[in-house]
Amino acid sequence: MRRRTQKLIMILCMAIIAAFVWYDRSRPHQVPPSPPAAVVVEGDDFEKYHDRTFTVVKVVDGDTLDIDIPDGRYKTTRIRLIGVDTPETKKPNAPVMYFGPEASEFTRSHTLGKQVTVLLDTVTKTRDRYGRLLAYTKLPDGTILNEILISEGYGYADSRFKHSFSNKYKQLQSQAKAAKRGLWKNVTPDQMPEWLQRDTQKQAAKKAA
């Protein structure tokens, strides 16, 4: 009787194990998600882009453009120019800013369909929070687009983020402002970017203190 009971228990255990194995094999298995295609190691950015020449295939606005080299899952690489902020023309739910179309057209006429050399900066990250490549762009004539945009009054020297030429870009802006070039001829404080308005207010408060 005891042997029969032990045999029944053994058969029952084997049946339970077989049932679990069948269930595990029969249900669909979830495949672990793949890592994001656009994840980039910054060291790879220097090897891939720095001091290399590419063709500009699209101009988004005055300080943003696309070059003809794949970036992760994208067919092109989007560049955000370091140290310069041109008036917005494509910001969602925001109006076109004063002198934005002029800045976009200036960048378009100097870069679209042309070869430019990408230069990265060693004192800042190579990507912004949107995954765009942060770079200086050298034009075919050897000039730097970032600098020209500021010196000709098509954009502002962006003091929000550290880069190697911060002081130089501030001086270029001061010169453009003094000469009333580009947007500096008629721009009013309320037409400037919000970050610059805040900066101006802080500086005025310091002087008044």
N, C-alpha and C positions, 0 to 999 in steps of 0.2 A: 504493500500500500504506500509506504514511504517512498519507494523508488518511483512508483507511478506518479506520485505528487511532484517529485523533483523533476521528472521528465516533462510533466505538463508545464511546470514553471519555466523550465529551460526553453520549451517550444514557444511559450508566450513571450519571453524576453526576446527571442530571435525574431518573432513576428513584429514586435514593437520596433526593434532596430531596423528591420527591413522596411517598415512603413516610413520611418524618419528618412532613410536613405532615398526612398522613392520620392518623397515630398520635396526633399532638397534638390533632387535632380530635375524634377518636373517644373518647379517654379522658375520664372524668369529672373536671372541674376542682374543686379544693377551694375552698370559699368562705371567705375569711378570717373568723375569729371576730369577732362583734360586741363592742363594749366592754360591760362589765358595766352592767346597767340601773340599779344602785343607786349608781353613782359620782356624787357630789355635790360641786359647788364650794362652799366654805364661804361665799363672798360671796352665793351664791344662797340659802343657808339663811337669812341675815338678811332678805333681801327676801321670802322665801316664808313665814317663820314668825314673825319677831320682832315682838312687840307685836300679834299678831293672835289672834283668838278662834276656837276650834274646839270641837267636841263630843267628849267622851271616850267611846269605843265599847267599850273593854276595859280591865280592870285586871289586869295580870299578877301583880304583887305590890305590896308597899308603896311601892316606889320606881320602879316601871316601869308605864307605861300607853300605850295607843294612842289616837290622835286621828284624826278623819275627814278626812284629806287624803292623797292618794296620795303615795308616796315611791318613785320609780324604778319597779320592777316590782311593788311592793307596793301594795295598795289603801288601806292606812292608814300612818301614821307612828308609829313606836315612840319614846317619850320615856323617857330615863333621867334622873331628877331629879338635878340638880347638888348636891354638897355633903352629901348624906345617904345613909346606907346602912341600909336596914331589914333585919331578920333574914330569911334565905332561906326560901322556901317551895317554889320550883320549880327549884332547882338540880339538874341531872342527877346521879344516883348519890350524892346527899347527903340526909341526913334534914332534916325540917322543923326550923328553929331555934326556940329559945325566943322567944316573943312574935311570931313571924312571922305566924301567922294573924290575930292582933289588928291588926298593922300593915296587913296586906292589906285587912282589913275596914274599917279606918278610912279608907284611901285610896278604897276602893270606895264607901263611903257618902257621901264628900264630892265625888266626881268623876264616877262612872259615869252617863252620860246627861246630864251637865251641861256647860255651856259654860265653858271655862277659857281664860285668856290665856297664851300662851307668851312667855317672856322669855329671850333668849339672853345670854351673857356675852362681853364683848370680850377678857377676859384668858385665856380657855381655848379649846380647839378646840370646834367645834360638834358634833363626832361622837366617839363612843368607838371602840374597836378593833372593836366588833361592828357598827358603822354606825348605832347608835342616836343620836337627837338628844339632846344634853345641854342641859337647860333648867331654868329655874325655872317653876313653874306657879302662876299667880294664880287664886284661886278667885272665884266670883261675888261674895262679900262683900268682896273686895279683899285678903284675907290670902294669904300665900304658903305653899303646901302644904309645900314643902321645910322651911320654918322651923317650921311647926306640928308636923310629924312629930318634929322634934328637941325642941322645947320641951315637948311633951306626953309624951315618952318612948316614942315608937313607933319611933325610929331613932337611929342614931349620927351625930355630926358626922364626916363622912368627910374625914380629913386626908391622904389619899393623893394627891389631885389639887388643884392650885391653882385657886382661883376668887376672885371679888371679895369674898365675905363669909365667908372662912375664920375670921377672928377672932370675928365675930359669932356664927357657928354653934358655935364652941367655948364661948363664953359661955352660949349657950342650953342647951348640953348640961350645963355645970357647974350651971346653975340647976335643970335637970330632975333631975339626979343628987342634988343637995342636998335637993330636995323629995321625992325618991323617987317621981317620977311614972312611970307606965307600967312599962316593963321594969326601971327602976332600983329598983323596990321589992324584987325578989327575984332579979335576974339574978346568976349566979355567973361568975367569970372564964372558966371553960371553956365557958360558953354564949355568949360574945361572939365576933364574927368573928375569924378568925385574924389578920388584919392589925392589929386593935385589940389583940389579945393581945401581938403582937410589939411594938407601940408602947408598951404599958404596961410590958413587960419592959425595953425600952431606957431609958425614963424612970426606972424604978426603979434601973437600973444606974448611970445618970448621977448620981442623988442619992447613991447609996452610994459612988461614987468620990471 
